[in-house]
Amino acid sequence: MAETALIAADIRDRLIAEPEVILEDRDLMRALIAANERAMGANIVDLRGIAMERLEARLDRLEDTHRSVIAAAYENLAGTNQIHRAVLRMLDPTEFEGFLNNLGGDVAQIMRVDCVRLVLETAQSEREPALARVDEVLCVREPGFVDRYMAGGRGSSRQVVLRQTQPDADTIYDDAGDWIRSEAVLKLDLGEGRLPGMLALGAEDPHQFRANHGTDLLAFFASAFERAMRRWLA
């Protein structure tokens, strides 16, 4: 014993001088507690040890929660910046045709979606030839189409709906409907006396838009888009 104490004297002196070295090492503390329990024998219940185990488990849960909160905060900040950049880019064009082409190009890339469709309802049976140049973005449908499509047979009054694509998705996505797997559909109020519109954001990833995802940022984007469209329609 004396020889062991002499060999460990330098380590002992350091631990006495800096006890926090042990306290901050979780594995070392576990080893010391386990050695103490073995020394007491199996017939003694160490209430302090049990309390420490419970506190340690609670600390682990708090650390996991802390990491989750930080990750969610960073994700929300990134999403906010993404929507802000998309809105600013959306406002750049000075002509309506450029506005629509920009929507299906740069704005879609910023929002990381694979397909964008703007659906406008009209009671006119004939379509203006000028609209053929923006067929990849603009869809013209009969009155009542927006509410039916957003409801998906279930009935919905929400401004933003996130879901996997419905069987009738090809009515707005055309050929892209074969590979679009999830979508965010945003109902548009285009002003008094006008039929409603709809903005559809389609993604090939079936999990990009889920019903349990938050919709606040997309609702903001829809509100900004409504205001831009009202100016063009005026």
Residue frames relative to the residue before (quaternion, step in Angstrom):
aa qw qx qy qz dx dy dz
M 1.0000 0.0000 0.0000 0.0000 0.00 0.00 0.00
A 0.6522 0.5187 -0.3181 0.4522 3.55 0.96 -0.90
E 0.6454 0.5229 -0.3237 0.4530 3.56 1.01 -0.85
T 0.6397 0.5251 -0.3203 0.4608 3.60 1.03 -0.86
A 0.6540 0.5161 -0.3097 0.4584 3.55 0.99 -0.90
L 0.6571 0.5039 -0.3184 0.4614 3.59 0.99 -0.77
I 0.6464 0.5172 -0.3253 0.4569 3.58 0.99 -0.82
A 0.7539 0.3851 -0.1986 0.4939 3.58 0.99 -0.86
A 0.3529 0.7779 -0.4767 0.2074 3.61 1.23 0.08
D 0.6732 0.4977 -0.3185 0.4446 3.60 0.88 -0.85
I 0.6440 0.5027 -0.3201 0.4797 3.57 1.07 -0.79
R 0.6359 0.5398 -0.3211 0.4484 3.56 1.03 -0.87
D 0.6626 0.5067 -0.3102 0.4561 3.57 0.90 -0.89
R 0.6553 0.5118 -0.3185 0.4552 3.58 1.00 -0.77
L 0.6631 0.5036 -0.3084 0.4599 3.57 0.98 -0.86
I 0.6267 0.5185 -0.3372 0.4740 3.58 1.07 -0.70
A 0.6862 0.4761 -0.2778 0.4747 3.56 1.00 -0.81
E 0.8004 0.1380 -0.0562 0.5806 3.62 1.08 -0.75
P 0.0629 -0.8454 0.5298 0.0273 3.66 0.42 1.12
E 0.5632 0.6124 -0.3952 0.3893 3.60 1.16 -0.45
V 0.5024 0.6436 -0.4285 0.3871 3.60 1.21 -0.31
I 0.6856 0.4481 -0.2668 0.5079 3.56 1.05 -0.81
L 0.6729 0.5323 -0.3035 0.4145 3.57 0.85 -0.99
E 0.7169 0.4481 -0.2541 0.4698 3.58 1.05 -0.69
D 0.6291 0.4984 -0.3343 0.4940 3.58 1.29 -0.11
R 0.3217 -0.7960 0.4810 0.1776 3.59 -0.21 1.27
D 0.6595 0.5095 -0.3198 0.4507 3.62 0.92 -0.84
L 0.6535 0.5106 -0.3115 0.4639 3.57 0.99 -0.83
M 0.6411 0.5178 -0.3231 0.4654 3.59 1.00 -0.78
R 0.6241 0.5262 -0.3413 0.4659 3.59 1.02 -0.78
A 0.6572 0.5170 -0.3130 0.4503 3.60 0.93 -0.89
L 0.6577 0.5046 -0.3088 0.4664 3.62 0.98 -0.82
I 0.6504 0.5046 -0.3186 0.4700 3.60 0.97 -0.81
A 0.6515 0.5086 -0.3199 0.4632 3.59 0.96 -0.85
A 0.6443 0.5107 -0.3211 0.4700 3.60 0.99 -0.79
N 0.6386 0.5245 -0.3231 0.4612 3.59 1.03 -0.76
E 0.6490 0.5099 -0.3164 0.4676 3.59 1.01 -0.80
R 0.6463 0.5063 -0.3287 0.4668 3.58 0.98 -0.78
A 0.6515 0.5249 -0.3182 0.4458 3.57 1.01 -0.79
M 0.6675 0.5046 -0.3053 0.4547 3.62 1.06 -0.66
G 0.4802 -0.6680 0.4489 0.3488 3.58 1.14 -0.49
A 0.6268 -0.5891 0.3821 0.3377 3.54 -1.31 0.35
N 0.6546 0.5502 -0.3100 0.4156 3.62 1.18 -0.40
I 0.6633 0.4767 -0.2996 0.4930 3.62 1.27 -0.02
V 0.2649 -0.7567 0.5817 0.1373 3.52 -0.88 1.00
D 0.2179 -0.7867 0.5685 0.1023 3.57 -0.64 1.13
L 0.2362 -0.8095 0.5245 0.1174 3.57 -0.07 1.31
R 0.6232 0.5408 -0.3464 0.4464 3.54 1.06 -0.70
G 0.6438 0.5195 -0.3189 0.4625 3.58 1.02 -0.80
I 0.6373 0.5201 -0.3250 0.4666 3.58 1.02 -0.83
A 0.6499 0.5150 -0.3146 0.4621 3.57 0.96 -0.88
M 0.6467 0.5160 -0.3228 0.4597 3.58 0.99 -0.80
E 0.6344 0.5278 -0.3352 0.4546 3.59 0.98 -0.77
R 0.6653 0.4948 -0.3039 0.4692 3.56 0.98 -0.86
L 0.6459 0.5100 -0.3215 0.4684 3.57 1.00 -0.77
E 0.6400 0.5234 -0.3226 0.4609 3.55 1.03 -0.78
A 0.6449 0.5087 -0.3199 0.4723 3.58 1.00 -0.82
R 0.6480 0.5094 -0.3186 0.4681 3.57 1.02 -0.80
L 0.6271 0.5354 -0.3284 0.4607 3.57 1.03 -0.78
D 0.6357 0.5257 -0.3295 0.4593 3.58 0.98 -0.83
R 0.6581 0.5028 -0.3133 0.4648 3.59 0.97 -0.86
L 0.6501 0.5161 -0.3161 0.4594 3.58 0.99 -0.82
E 0.6413 0.5151 -0.3251 0.4666 3.58 1.02 -0.76
D 0.6350 0.5170 -0.3273 0.4716 3.60 1.02 -0.78
T 0.6540 0.5067 -0.3103 0.4682 3.57 0.97 -0.87
H 0.6321 0.5418 -0.3225 0.4505 3.55 1.00 -0.87
R 0.6655 0.4895 -0.3057 0.4734 3.59 0.91 -0.87
S 0.6499 0.5210 -0.3223 0.4498 3.60 0.99 -0.81
V 0.6483 0.5179 -0.3174 0.4590 3.58 0.99 -0.85
I 0.6554 0.5067 -0.3116 0.4653 3.58 0.95 -0.87
A 0.6518 0.5124 -0.3161 0.4611 3.58 0.95 -0.87
A 0.6573 0.5046 -0.3100 0.4660 3.59 0.98 -0.84
A 0.6358 0.5330 -0.3266 0.4528 3.58 1.02 -0.79
Y 0.6621 0.4916 -0.3052 0.4763 3.58 0.95 -0.87
E 0.6469 0.5195 -0.3205 0.4570 3.58 0.99 -0.82
N 0.6575 0.5064 -0.3067 0.4661 3.57 0.98 -0.85
L 0.6397 0.5196 -0.3199 0.4674 3.58 1.01 -0.81
A 0.6512 0.5067 -0.3140 0.4697 3.58 0.98 -0.85
G 0.6530 0.5141 -0.3112 0.4610 3.58 1.01 -0.81
T 0.6323 0.5282 -0.3241 0.4649 3.58 1.03 -0.78
N 0.6618 0.4989 -0.3043 0.4696 3.58 0.91 -0.90
Q 0.6312 0.5446 -0.3269 0.4452 3.56 1.04 -0.80
I 0.6788 0.4794 -0.2895 0.4751 3.59 0.89 -0.92
H 0.6321 0.5296 -0.3373 0.4542 3.60 0.98 -0.79
R 0.6625 0.4976 -0.3111 0.4654 3.60 0.94 -0.85
A 0.6423 0.5270 -0.3186 0.4563 3.58 1.04 -0.81
V 0.6512 0.5099 -0.3175 0.4637 3.60 0.96 -0.84
L 0.6626 0.5016 -0.3121 0.4604 3.60 0.89 -0.89
R 0.6612 0.4866 -0.3123 0.4780 3.59 0.97 -0.80
M 0.6210 0.5596 -0.3379 0.4326 3.59 1.04 -0.74
L 0.7038 0.4784 -0.2592 0.4568 3.58 1.07 -0.75
D 0.4957 0.7057 -0.4065 0.3018 3.63 1.22 -0.19
P 0.6799 0.5174 -0.3388 0.3940 3.68 0.70 -0.94
T 0.3043 -0.7577 0.5554 0.1575 3.55 -1.18 0.66
E 0.7162 0.3255 -0.2445 0.5668 3.60 1.30 0.08
F 0.6050 -0.6091 0.3737 0.3511 3.57 -1.09 0.75
E 0.6380 0.5213 -0.3353 0.4570 3.58 0.97 -0.80
G 0.6584 0.4925 -0.3018 0.4824 3.57 1.00 -0.82
F 0.5944 0.5702 -0.3492 0.4467 3.56 1.11 -0.68
L 0.6980 0.4581 -0.2748 0.4770 3.59 0.88 -0.92
N 0.6581 0.4994 -0.3207 0.4633 3.60 0.92 -0.83
N 0.6284 0.5316 -0.3214 0.4681 3.56 1.08 -0.76
L 0.6125 0.5640 -0.3361 0.4402 3.55 1.11 -0.75
G 0.7366 0.4010 -0.2264 0.4954 3.57 0.95 -0.85
G 0.6959 0.4556 -0.2734 0.4831 3.58 1.27 -0.17
D 0.8346 0.2098 -0.1093 0.4975 3.57 -0.19 -1.31
V 0.6553 0.5137 -0.3272 0.4469 3.60 0.90 -0.86
A 0.6443 0.5167 -0.3172 0.4661 3.59 0.97 -0.84
Q 0.6548 0.5053 -0.3183 0.4632 3.60 0.98 -0.79
I 0.6439 0.5176 -0.3306 0.4562 3.59 0.94 -0.83
M 0.7306 0.4143 -0.2321 0.4906 3.57 0.96 -0.86
R 0.3761 -0.7726 0.4424 0.2568 3.57 1.36 0.04
V 0.4472 0.6264 -0.5014 0.3953 3.54 0.81 1.07
D 0.4817 -0.7084 0.4542 0.2447 3.54 -1.17 0.62
C 0.8031 0.0832 -0.0237 0.5896 3.58 1.18 -0.40
V 0.0752 -0.7790 0.6218 0.0310 3.58 -1.01 0.86
R 0.0117 -0.7897 0.6132 -0.0161 3.56 -0.93 0.93
L 0.1768 -0.7428 0.6377 0.1013 3.54 -0.99 0.95
V 0.1308 -0.8022 0.5817 0.0316 3.56 -0.63 1.17
L 0.0360 -0.7822 0.6219 -0.0127 3.56 -0.81 1.08
E 0.3258 -0.7367 0.5614 0.1896 3.54 -0.94 0.89
T 0.0581 0.7834 -0.6172 0.0445 3.56 -1.13 0.73
A 0.4008 -0.7083 0.5303 0.2374 3.53 -1.13 0.67
Q 0.5339 0.6358 -0.4045 0.3836 3.61 1.25 -0.16
S 0.3965 -0.7349 0.5037 0.2215 3.56 -0.91 0.87
E 0.7168 0.3939 -0.2412 0.5224 3.57 1.14 -0.59
R 0.2914 -0.7629 0.5570 0.1513 3.53 -0.99 0.88
E 0.5006 -0.6561 0.4740 0.3071 3.55 -1.01 0.82
P 0.5303 -0.6576 0.4322 0.3156 3.62 -0.89 0.93
A 0.6051 0.5883 -0.3653 0.3929 3.62 1.06 -0.68
L 0.6305 0.5606 -0.3375 0.4175 3.57 1.14 -0.59
A 0.5144 0.6579 -0.4169 0.3588 3.60 1.20 -0.34
R 0.6254 0.5628 -0.3413 0.4192 3.61 1.14 -0.58
V 0.7494 0.3297 -0.2005 0.5381 3.61 1.21 -0.34
D 0.2025 0.8238 -0.5030 0.1655 3.57 1.16 0.65
E 0.6256 0.5664 -0.3491 0.4073 3.59 1.07 -0.63
V 0.7524 0.3415 -0.1950 0.5285 3.59 1.19 -0.41
L 0.7763 0.3694 -0.1755 0.4797 3.57 0.82 -1.01
C 0.0628 -0.7623 0.6440 0.0186 3.55 -1.03 0.94
V 0.1543 -0.7722 0.6112 0.0798 3.58 -0.88 0.94
R 0.0113 0.8160 -0.5737 0.0698 3.56 -0.68 1.14
E 0.6494 -0.5427 0.3839 0.3694 3.54 -1.33 0.35
P 0.6463 -0.5213 0.3741 0.4131 3.63 -1.16 0.44
G 0.7577 0.3501 -0.2833 0.4723 3.55 -1.00 0.87
F 0.4985 0.6833 -0.4209 0.3279 3.59 1.23 -0.31
V 0.6513 0.5492 -0.3308 0.4059 3.61 0.86 -0.95
D 0.6853 0.4778 -0.2939 0.4644 3.59 0.82 -0.97
R 0.6504 0.5127 -0.3246 0.4570 3.61 0.97 -0.79
Y 0.6854 0.4882 -0.2967 0.4515 3.55 0.87 -0.92
M 0.6792 0.4843 -0.3027 0.4610 3.58 0.90 -0.86
A 0.6454 0.5199 -0.3254 0.4554 3.59 1.04 -0.72
G 0.1657 -0.8238 0.5252 0.1340 3.59 1.02 -0.70
G 0.6916 -0.4805 0.2702 0.4668 3.56 1.12 0.67
R 0.6710 0.5104 -0.2965 0.4487 3.60 1.25 -0.01
G 0.4344 -0.6816 0.4768 0.3455 3.57 1.14 -0.48
S 0.2276 0.7731 -0.5581 0.1978 3.56 -0.56 1.13
S 0.1816 -0.7847 0.5858 0.0900 3.56 -1.00 0.89
R 0.4306 0.7187 -0.4520 0.3063 3.60 1.26 0.18
Q 0.5094 -0.6476 0.4765 0.3070 3.55 -1.17 0.63
V 0.7822 0.1856 -0.0871 0.5883 3.58 1.09 -0.73
V 0.0473 -0.7837 0.6194 -0.0039 3.57 -0.88 1.00
L 0.1124 -0.7766 0.6185 0.0404 3.57 -0.85 1.03
R 0.2313 0.7779 -0.5467 0.2061 3.59 -0.76 0.97
Q 0.5439 -0.5176 0.5113 0.4181 3.50 -1.37 -0.06
T 0.6284 -0.5914 0.3476 0.3668 3.56 -1.07 0.73
Q 0.4395 -0.6966 0.5214 0.2229 3.52 -1.20 0.75
P 0.6814 -0.4968 0.3380 0.4178 3.60 -1.23 0.32
D 0.7186 0.4299 -0.2549 0.4835 3.61 1.11 -0.61
A 0.2877 0.7982 -0.4913 0.1968 3.60 1.21 0.38
D 0.6230 0.5669 -0.3546 0.4059 3.60 1.06 -0.62
T 0.5272 0.6318 -0.4167 0.3863 3.61 1.24 -0.19
I 0.7609 0.2741 -0.1974 0.5541 3.61 1.21 -0.33
Y 0.7225 0.4332 -0.2581 0.4731 3.61 1.05 -0.66
D 0.3158 -0.7640 0.5012 0.2558 3.60 1.28 -0.22
D 0.8409 -0.0900 0.0762 0.5282 3.61 -0.84 -0.94
A 0.6045 0.5724 -0.3622 0.4191 3.59 1.12 -0.60
G 0.5224 0.6580 -0.4050 0.3608 3.59 1.21 -0.36
D 0.5805 0.5974 -0.3736 0.4080 3.58 1.22 -0.37
W 0.8046 0.2542 -0.1372 0.5189 3.61 1.10 -0.55
I 0.5068 0.5941 -0.4476 0.4356 3.61 1.24 0.06
R 0.1364 -0.8445 0.5174 0.0243 3.58 -0.62 1.14
S 0.7904 0.0767 -0.0762 0.6029 3.63 1.15 -0.39
E 0.0872 -0.8200 0.5656 0.0028 3.55 -1.12 0.59
A 0.2204 -0.6896 0.6662 0.1793 3.48 -1.41 0.39
V 0.0793 -0.7976 0.5976 0.0222 3.58 -0.67 1.10
L 0.1387 -0.8092 0.5708 0.0032 3.53 -0.74 1.19
K 0.2943 -0.7613 0.5525 0.1691 3.57 -0.63 1.10
L 0.2076 -0.8042 0.5532 0.0643 3.55 -0.93 1.00
D 0.2197 -0.7257 0.6395 0.1272 3.53 -1.00 0.94
L 0.1545 -0.8468 0.5072 0.0417 3.55 -0.29 1.29
G 0.7292 -0.4310 0.2286 0.4799 3.57 1.20 0.34
E 0.6724 -0.5129 0.3607 0.3934 3.53 -1.28 0.42
G 0.8104 0.2487 -0.2078 0.4880 3.55 -0.96 0.95
R 0.6666 0.4634 -0.3085 0.4957 3.60 1.26 0.01
L 0.5246 -0.6112 0.4924 0.3297 3.54 -1.19 0.62
P 0.5635 -0.6151 0.4188 0.3588 3.61 -1.10 0.56
G 0.2421 -0.7403 0.6031 0.1720 3.51 -1.32 0.31
M 0.2132 -0.7651 0.5925 0.1346 3.57 -1.29 0.02
L 0.1807 -0.7455 0.6333 0.1028 3.52 -1.08 0.82
A 0.1009 -0.8027 0.5875 0.0187 3.58 -0.70 1.10
L 0.1218 -0.7702 0.6251 0.0364 3.54 -0.85 1.07
G 0.0819 -0.8376 0.5401 0.0042 3.56 -0.40 1.21
A 0.1079 -0.7923 0.5997 0.0318 3.57 -1.08 0.78
E 0.4955 -0.6475 0.4941 0.3019 3.54 -1.11 0.72
D 0.6221 0.5273 -0.3332 0.4732 3.59 1.13 -0.63
P 0.3777 -0.7581 0.4799 0.2289 3.64 -0.55 1.09
H 0.7152 0.4366 -0.2506 0.4849 3.61 1.22 -0.35
Q 0.4265 0.7183 -0.4697 0.2856 3.61 1.20 0.06
F 0.7781 0.1527 -0.0912 0.6024 3.58 1.06 -0.76
R 0.0302 0.7957 -0.6011 0.0680 3.56 -0.64 1.18
A 0.6220 -0.5797 0.3836 0.3605 3.54 -1.17 0.60
N 0.6980 0.4703 -0.2777 0.4631 3.61 1.12 -0.56
H 0.4930 0.6412 -0.4421 0.3878 3.61 1.25 0.15
G 0.5635 -0.5970 0.4535 0.3469 3.55 -1.22 0.50
T 0.2443 -0.7981 0.5401 0.1077 3.58 -1.08 0.71
D 0.3842 0.7603 -0.4684 0.2344 3.63 1.24 -0.03
L 0.6951 0.4784 -0.2890 0.4521 3.58 0.84 -0.94
L 0.6560 0.4920 -0.3130 0.4792 3.58 1.02 -0.75
A 0.6055 0.5377 -0.3534 0.4683 3.59 1.11 -0.62
F 0.6277 0.5174 -0.3268 0.4811 3.58 1.05 -0.74
F 0.6473 0.5099 -0.3214 0.4667 3.59 0.94 -0.86
A 0.6420 0.5228 -0.3237 0.4580 3.59 0.98 -0.83
S 0.6485 0.5186 -0.3165 0.4587 3.59 0.98 -0.83
A 0.6539 0.4960 -0.3082 0.4810 3.58 1.00 -0.83
F 0.6524 0.5148 -0.3130 0.4598 3.58 0.99 -0.83
E 0.6055 0.5622 -0.3472 0.4436 3.60 1.02 -0.78
R 0.6832 0.4974 -0.2855 0.4520 3.56 0.87 -0.97
A 0.6388 0.5109 -0.3214 0.4771 3.57 1.06 -0.74
M 0.6694 0.5036 -0.3002 0.4562 3.59 0.93 -0.89
R 0.6221 0.5497 -0.3507 0.4333 3.61 0.96 -0.75
R 0.6433 0.5129 -0.3258 0.4659 3.56 1.04 -0.75
W 0.6594 0.4946 -0.3169 0.4693 3.60 0.95 -0.84
L 0.6910 0.4799 -0.2891 0.4568 3.60 0.91 -0.86
A 0.6074 0.5578 -0.3543 0.4408 3.57 1.19 -0.47
